[in-house]
Amino acid sequence: MILRQLISIRLRSVLSGLVSHDRSGAKAAGKGAKASVALLFLLVFAVFLLLFAQVFLTLRDPFVQSGMGWVYFGFMGLMIFLLGFIGSVFLTQTQLFESKDNEMLLAMPISPRTILASRLLSLLGVNYLYELLIALPCGVVYCMKYRVSAGGVTLFLLTCLLLPLLVLTCSALFGWVIAAVSSRMRRKNIVTMILTIVLFLGYMYFCFRWQYYIEQLAASGEMLSDVLRTALPPFYFLGTGIEGNLTSFLLFAAICIIPAAAVYALLSVSFVQITSTKKGTKRIEYREKKMRVSGVRKALLAKEIRHFLSSTTYMFNAGIGLIFFPIVAVYALVSRENVIPLLDTLDPARTATGAVLCLLMGLISSLIIISAPTISLESRTIWLLKSSPLQPSDILAAKVLLHVLVSLPFLLFASVIFEITFEMSMISRIMVLVLPVAVNILQALTGIFVNLKYPKFDWITEAAAVKRGVAPTLSLLLSVSAVLVPFLLYLFLHRFGLNADIYLCIVCAAFILASAALARLLSSHGAEMFEKLDA
């Protein structure tokens, strides 16, 4: 009974970010909003199903017709394992060992083993969702052309039930190691952030090379079969087991079940110790010295920066665009011969290179939503800010400055690289430096204003406030629109001979005026909105 309730609570906490609630607990989102969320989820799910279906259509005939049908299913298992591990490894770490309710639950008359089991089973459910994205198209694509027996279908389904246990085992062990190490580190978020960025960059690289890798796999089935047989035996047993080899299936089942049971027993012993260990802190020896005094806005800005740098979830999800600036800029520099033909296609006369670069930087900047969730993230401390002798305008200004100051080095780095790489007029060079900064300032102000209008104070984890709030999504859409609308307008006006440099100056002036007007509105009406907030 208790186990079922804990699993239900854990699953609801994962899904709670999809629907916001007001202070009374009533659902603020109407049926239309919930239907839109469900439709969007189904659309994304369908896109991934079609993507993986195309992969298996490419691989099916070369493997099956050459007598290596087991490789087809072994590759399916490998893809499920990789997707599940990458998609849940950090979630596993936070849900198992760093959940906010650990101390509360451990203080209750609930066995630690029960708490651990509820979280492992909840994570297992997440892995089943990842598995469905790959296993469903794999099975359907195979059945579209080849006959299957009832025994084969049974083995396939049993394999799909067992495989997430192996994923969960590996991700739990990895998360346990990270939690054990980070519990003795002062700046564990730096390690987590580096690992997150590495995994993300690897994912992006694989996406760009996806089609090439699939074609190579289809053409080299023998090599893949040797890799699975010698280096990855669990997936060799998986493939041959689905093909009807009962010995292989039993070996695969043992590989999934026995380590999972062992890891559960191991984590049960160390669960309380890890979750209750005080995080690494520096011993401070008091030394008398003069107190340094800083201004109000400087102190508030320092607070915002510390919060941003201390939260891996906040940094990565709200500042993902920061990563793209150096990636795109360096790629343009080292692969100039590949980029120039693309620019020639977009602008054969080479008179609007600056406009194209400003558009690119504006779209990347739209992915930076640092300011959009900052009000929501104050849900537990907003009473402290409101009770302090601070002006709301100073509090809001610090949040705007956080967005701008964090973004500025990345913006200027990309601008300088583009200046070196491409030939442009003097006005275009000035605009490539100035216009993206003007766009970023407007985006920072917009994020704050939207978050004041649509705060989300009922979040359980910061991820819900940063990723699933109304303000971050609306801020992103408004930022993209603010960049695309002037570009689309130029596509219409340039037919009448409008000079690109003149148009860039007009757009830049419009962004500066809009930022000034919004900043003025934020200091007056925004301050009133902040005073009325109640978490």
C-alpha positions in Angstrom: 0.0 0.0 0.0 2.7 2.5 1.0 4.9 1.4 -2.0 2.0 2.1 -4.4 1.3 5.5 -2.8 5.0 6.5 -3.0 5.1 5.4 -6.7 2.0 7.4 -7.4 3.4 10.6 -5.7 6.7 10.2 -7.6 5.0 9.9 -11.0 2.7 12.8 -10.2 5.7 14.9 -9.4 7.2 14.2 -12.8 4.0 15.1 -14.6 3.0 18.0 -12.4 5.0 20.5 -14.5 2.6 20.0 -17.4 -0.3 21.6 -15.6 0.0 24.6 -13.4 -2.1 25.3 -10.4 -3.2 28.5 -8.7 -2.9 29.2 -5.0 -6.2 27.5 -4.1 -5.0 24.3 -5.7 -7.5 24.5 -8.6 -6.2 23.8 -12.0 -5.4 27.1 -13.8 -5.2 25.4 -17.2 -8.5 24.8 -18.9 -9.5 21.8 -21.0 -8.2 23.6 -24.1 -4.7 24.1 -22.6 -4.5 20.4 -21.4 -5.7 19.3 -24.8 -3.0 21.4 -26.5 -0.3 19.8 -24.2 -1.6 16.3 -24.9 -1.7 17.0 -28.7 1.9 18.4 -28.6 3.1 15.4 -26.7 1.5 13.0 -29.2 2.9 15.0 -32.1 6.5 14.8 -30.7 6.0 11.1 -29.9 4.7 10.4 -33.4 7.7 12.2 -35.0 10.2 10.1 -33.0 8.2 6.9 -33.9 8.5 7.8 -37.6 12.2 8.7 -37.3 13.0 5.3 -35.8 10.7 3.5 -38.2 12.8 5.0 -41.1 16.0 3.7 -39.4 14.6 0.1 -39.1 13.3 0.2 -42.7 16.8 0.9 -43.8 18.3 -1.9 -41.7 15.7 -4.6 -42.0 16.2 -6.1 -45.4 20.1 -6.1 -45.4 20.2 -7.9 -42.1 17.3 -10.3 -42.4 17.9 -11.3 -46.0 21.6 -12.1 -45.3 20.5 -14.4 -42.5 21.4 -12.0 -39.6 18.0 -11.2 -38.4 19.3 -11.3 -34.8 21.5 -8.4 -35.6 18.4 -6.3 -36.4 17.0 -7.0 -32.9 20.3 -6.7 -31.2 20.8 -3.3 -32.7 17.3 -2.4 -31.4 18.4 -3.4 -27.9 21.5 -1.4 -28.2 19.6 1.7 -29.3 17.1 1.3 -26.4 19.9 1.0 -23.9 21.7 4.1 -25.1 18.6 6.2 -25.3 17.4 5.1 -21.9 20.8 5.5 -20.3 21.4 9.0 -21.7 17.8 10.1 -21.1 17.6 9.0 -17.5 21.1 8.9 -16.0 20.9 12.4 -14.4 17.2 12.0 -13.6 18.2 8.7 -11.8 20.9 10.6 -9.8 18.5 13.4 -8.7 15.5 11.2 -8.0 17.3 8.5 -6.1 19.9 10.4 -4.0 19.2 14.2 -4.3 15.5 14.4 -4.1 14.2 17.3 -1.9 11.9 15.1 0.1 14.6 12.6 1.2 14.9 13.8 4.8 11.2 14.1 5.2 10.5 10.6 4.0 13.4 9.1 6.1 11.9 10.8 9.2 8.7 8.9 8.7 8.0 5.3 9.7 8.8 4.1 6.2 11.5 1.6 5.4 14.4 3.0 3.3 14.1 0.0 1.1 10.5 0.9 0.4 11.5 4.5 -0.5 14.3 3.2 -2.8 12.0 0.6 -4.4 9.3 3.3 -5.2 11.9 5.5 -6.9 13.5 2.7 -8.9 10.0 1.5 -10.1 9.1 5.1 -11.1 12.4 5.4 -13.1 11.7 2.0 -14.6 8.4 3.4 -15.9 10.3 6.3 -17.5 12.6 3.8 -19.2 9.6 1.9 -20.6 8.5 5.1 -22.3 11.9 5.5 -23.9 11.9 1.9 -25.0 8.5 2.3 -26.6 9.9 4.9 -29.0 12.2 2.3 -30.5 10.7 -1.2 -29.8 7.3 -0.3 -31.3 8.6 0.8 -34.8 11.2 -2.0 -34.8 8.5 -4.6 -34.3 6.0 -3.0 -36.7 8.6 -2.6 -39.5 9.6 -6.2 -39.1 6.0 -7.5 -39.2 5.2 -5.4 -42.3 7.3 -7.8 -44.5 8.2 -11.0 -42.5 5.9 -13.5 -40.9 6.2 -14.0 -37.1 5.1 -16.8 -34.8 3.3 -16.6 -31.5 6.4 -17.7 -29.8 8.5 -15.1 -31.5 6.1 -12.3 -30.4 6.1 -13.7 -26.8 9.9 -13.6 -26.7 10.0 -10.1 -28.2 7.5 -8.8 -25.5 9.4 -10.6 -22.7 12.6 -9.1 -23.9 11.1 -5.6 -23.9 9.9 -6.1 -20.3 13.4 -7.2 -19.2 15.7 -4.8 -21.1 14.8 -1.6 -19.1 16.0 -3.4 -16.0 19.5 -3.5 -17.5 19.2 0.2 -18.4 18.1 1.1 -14.8 20.9 -1.0 -13.3 23.6 0.9 -15.2 22.1 4.3 -14.7 21.5 3.7 -11.0 25.1 2.6 -10.6 26.4 5.6 -12.5 24.1 7.9 -10.5 25.3 6.3 -7.3 28.9 6.9 -8.1 28.2 10.5 -9.0 26.2 11.1 -5.8 28.9 9.4 -3.7 31.6 11.5 -5.2 29.7 14.8 -5.3 28.6 14.4 -1.7 32.2 15.2 -0.8 32.7 18.0 -3.3 31.9 21.7 -2.9 31.2 22.4 -6.6 29.5 19.3 -7.8 27.4 21.3 -10.2 30.5 22.0 -12.3 31.1 18.3 -12.8 27.5 17.7 -13.6 27.4 20.6 -16.0 30.5 19.4 -17.8 29.1 15.9 -18.2 25.7 17.3 -19.4 27.4 19.5 -22.0 29.6 16.6 -23.2 26.5 14.3 -23.6 24.6 17.1 -25.3 27.4 17.8 -27.8 27.8 14.1 -28.5 24.0 13.9 -29.1 24.1 16.9 -31.5 27.1 15.4 -33.4 25.3 12.1 -33.7 22.1 13.8 -35.0 24.1 15.6 -37.7 25.8 12.3 -38.7 22.7 10.1 -38.2 22.0 9.3 -41.8 25.7 8.5 -42.5 26.0 6.1 -39.6 22.7 4.3 -40.5 23.9 3.8 -44.1 27.3 2.5 -42.9 25.5 0.0 -40.6 23.3 -1.2 -43.4 26.4 -1.8 -45.5 28.5 -3.5 -42.8 26.3 -6.1 -41.1 29.1 -8.5 -40.5 31.1 -5.9 -38.6 28.1 -5.1 -36.4 27.4 -8.7 -35.7 31.1 -9.3 -34.7 30.9 -6.3 -32.3 27.6 -7.5 -30.7 28.9 -11.1 -30.4 32.3 -10.3 -28.9 32.1 -6.9 -27.2 28.4 -6.6 -26.3 27.2 -10.1 -25.4 24.0 -9.0 -23.7 22.7 -7.7 -27.0 23.9 -10.8 -28.8 21.9 -12.9 -26.4 18.9 -10.5 -26.9 18.9 -10.8 -30.7 19.4 -14.5 -30.8 16.9 -15.0 -28.0 14.2 -13.2 -30.0 15.1 -15.3 -33.0 14.1 -18.4 -31.0 17.2 -19.5 -29.1 15.9 -20.2 -25.6 19.3 -20.6 -24.1 20.3 -17.1 -25.3 17.0 -15.7 -24.0 17.6 -17.2 -20.5 21.1 -15.8 -20.4 19.8 -12.4 -21.4 17.1 -12.6 -18.7 19.8 -13.5 -16.1 21.9 -10.6 -17.2 19.0 -8.2 -16.7 17.5 -9.7 -13.5 20.5 -10.7 -11.3 22.5 -7.4 -11.6 19.2 -5.5 -11.0 18.6 -7.4 -7.8 22.2 -7.0 -6.7 22.2 -3.3 -7.3 18.9 -2.9 -5.3 20.5 -4.8 -2.4 23.7 -2.7 -2.6 21.8 0.6 -2.8 19.5 -0.4 0.1 22.6 -0.7 2.3 24.1 2.7 1.3 20.9 4.7 0.5 20.6 6.3 3.9 24.3 7.0 4.2 24.5 8.8 0.8 21.2 10.7 1.1 22.0 11.9 4.6 25.7 12.8 4.0 26.3 16.5 4.3 27.5 17.9 1.1 31.2 18.9 0.9 31.7 22.3 2.5 34.8 24.3 3.1 35.9 24.8 6.7 36.0 28.5 7.3 38.4 30.0 9.9 37.2 33.4 11.0 39.6 36.2 10.5 38.9 39.7 11.4 39.0 42.1 8.5 37.2 45.1 7.2 33.8 44.6 5.7 33.4 45.5 2.1 30.2 47.3 1.2 28.6 47.2 -2.2 25.7 48.8 -3.8 22.2 47.3 -3.7 22.1 46.4 -7.4 25.6 45.0 -7.3 24.6 42.8 -4.3 21.4 41.6 -6.0 23.3 40.9 -9.2 25.8 38.8 -7.2 23.0 36.9 -5.7 21.5 36.2 -9.1 24.8 35.0 -10.5 25.4 32.7 -7.6 22.0 31.1 -8.1 22.6 30.7 -11.8 26.0 29.1 -11.4 24.8 26.8 -8.6 22.0 25.2 -10.5 23.0 22.8 -13.4 19.3 22.6 -14.4 19.0 26.4 -14.6 22.3 26.9 -16.4 21.7 24.2 -19.1 18.0 24.6 -19.9 17.9 28.4 -19.7 21.3 29.0 -21.2 21.5 26.4 -24.0 21.9 29.1 -26.6 25.2 30.1 -25.0 26.7 26.8 -26.2 25.6 27.3 -29.8 27.3 30.7 -30.2 30.9 29.4 -30.0 30.0 26.2 -31.9 28.5 28.0 -34.8 31.2 30.7 -34.8 34.1 28.3 -34.8 32.4 26.1 -37.4 32.1 29.1 -39.7 35.7 30.0 -39.2 37.2 26.5 -39.8 34.7 25.5 -42.5 34.4 28.8 -44.4 34.5 27.0 -47.7 31.3 25.2 -46.8 29.5 28.2 -45.4 30.2 30.7 -48.3 28.1 28.7 -50.8 25.2 28.7 -48.4 25.4 32.5 -48.0 25.6 32.8 -51.8 22.4 30.8 -52.1 20.6 33.0 -49.5 22.1 36.2 -50.9 23.6 35.9 -54.4 24.5 39.6 -54.6 26.4 39.4 -51.3 24.8 42.6 -50.1 23.0 41.2 -47.1 25.6 39.1 -45.4 25.4 41.2 -42.3 21.6 40.8 -42.2 21.9 37.0 -42.5 24.4 36.8 -39.6 22.3 39.1 -37.5 19.3 36.8 -38.1 21.4 33.8 -37.2 22.6 35.3 -34.0 19.2 36.6 -33.1 17.7 33.1 -33.4 20.4 31.6 -31.3 19.9 34.3 -28.7 16.2 33.4 -28.6 17.3 30.1 -27.0 18.7 32.0 -24.0 15.8 32.3 -21.6 17.7 33.1 -18.4 15.5 36.0 -17.4 12.2 34.2 -18.1 12.0 31.8 -15.0 13.8 34.1 -12.5 10.6 35.3 -10.8 9.3 31.8 -10.6 12.5 30.5 -9.1 12.0 33.0 -6.2 8.9 31.1 -5.0 10.4 30.1 -1.7 12.2 33.4 -1.0 10.0 36.0 -2.6 8.6 36.9 0.8 12.1 37.7 2.0 12.7 40.0 -1.0 9.4 41.7 -0.5 10.0 42.2 3.3 13.5 43.7 2.7 14.0 47.4 2.3 14.6 46.9 -1.4 13.0 48.7 -4.4 11.2 46.2 -6.7 12.9 48.1 -9.7 16.3 47.2 -8.3 15.3 43.5 -7.9 14.0 43.3 -11.5 17.0 45.2 -12.8 19.4 42.7 -11.3 17.5 39.9 -13.0 17.7 41.7 -16.4 21.5 42.3 -15.9 22.0 38.6 -15.1 20.6 37.7 -18.5 22.6 40.3 -20.4 25.9 40.0 -18.7 26.0 36.2 -19.0 25.1 36.4 -22.7 27.4 39.3 -23.6 30.8 37.4 -23.8 29.3 34.7 -26.0 27.6 37.2 -28.3 30.7 39.3 -28.7 32.9 36.2 -29.3 30.6 35.1 -32.1 30.4 38.6 -33.5 34.2 39.0 -33.6 34.6 35.6 -35.3 32.0 36.5 -37.9 33.8 39.8 -38.5 37.1 38.0 -39.2 35.5 35.3 -41.3 33.2 37.2 -43.7 33.5 40.2 -45.9 30.9 42.9 -45.1 30.4 46.6 -45.4 31.4 48.9 -42.5 27.8 49.4 -41.5 27.1 45.7 -41.5 30.2 45.1 -39.3 28.9 47.6 -36.8 25.4 46.0 -36.9 26.8 42.5 -36.4 28.3 43.8 -33.1 25.5 46.0 -32.0 22.2 44.5 -33.2 22.5 41.1 -31.5 23.2 42.9 -28.2 20.1 45.1 -28.7 18.0 42.0 -29.4 19.4 40.2 -26.3 18.5 43.1 -24.1 15.0 43.2 -25.4 14.7 39.4 -24.8 15.9 39.8 -21.3 13.3 42.5 -20.5 10.6 40.5 -22.2 11.4 37.4 -20.2 11.1 39.3 -16.9 7.8 41.0 -17.9 6.2 37.7 -19.1 7.3 36.0 -15.9 5.7 38.7 -13.8 2.5 38.1 -15.8 2.7 34.3 -15.6 4.7 33.2 -12.6 4.9 29.5 -11.6 5.3 29.2 -7.9 4.0 25.6 -7.5 7.1 23.8 -8.8 8.6 20.9 -7.0 11.9 20.9 -8.9 13.6 23.8 -10.6 13.3 21.9 -13.9 9.6 22.5 -13.8 10.0 26.3 -13.4 12.6 26.5 -16.1 11.3 24.1 -18.7 7.6 23.7 -18.2 6.4 27.1 -17.1 4.3 29.4 -19.3 6.8 32.2 -19.1 9.9 30.4 -20.6 7.8 29.0 -23.5 6.0 32.3 -24.2 9.3 34.3 -23.9 11.0 31.9 -26.4 8.1 32.3 -28.9 8.1 36.1 -28.6 11.8 36.2 -29.0 11.8 34.1 -32.1 8.9 36.2 -33.5 10.7 39.5 -32.8 13.7 38.2 -34.9 11.8 36.6 -37.7 9.2 39.3 -38.3 11.8 42.0 -39.4 13.5 39.4 -41.6 10.3 38.4 -43.3 9.4 42.1 -43.8 12.8 42.6 -45.4 12.1 39.8 -47.9 9.1 41.8 -49.0 10.7 45.3 -48.9 13.9 44.5 -50.6 12.0 44.0 -53.9 11.6 47.8 -53.9 15.3 48.4 -53.6 15.6 48.8 -49.9 19.3 48.7 -48.9 20.1 46.0 -46.4 22.5 48.2 -44.3 19.9 50.9 -44.0 17.3 48.4 -43.0 19.6 46.9 -40.3 20.0 50.4 -38.8 16.3 50.9 -38.8 15.7 47.5 -37.1 18.5 48.2 -34.6 16.9 51.6 -33.7 13.5 49.9 -33.3 14.9 47.3 -30.9 16.7 50.0 -28.8 13.5 52.1 -28.6 11.5 49.0 -27.7 14.0 48.1 -25.0 13.9 51.6 -23.6 10.1 51.6 -23.5 9.9 48.2 -21.9 12.5 49.1 -19.3 10.5 52.1 -18.4 7.4 50.1 -18.2 9.1 47.4 -16.1 10.4 50.0 -13.6 6.8 51.3 -13.0 4.1 48.9 -13.9 6.5 45.9 -13.5 7.3 47.0 -9.9 3.6 47.1 -9.1 3.1 43.6 -10.5 6.0 42.4 -8.4 4.5 43.8 -5.2 1.2 41.9 -5.9 3.0 38.6 -6.3 2.2 36.0 -3.7 3.8 32.6 -3.7 
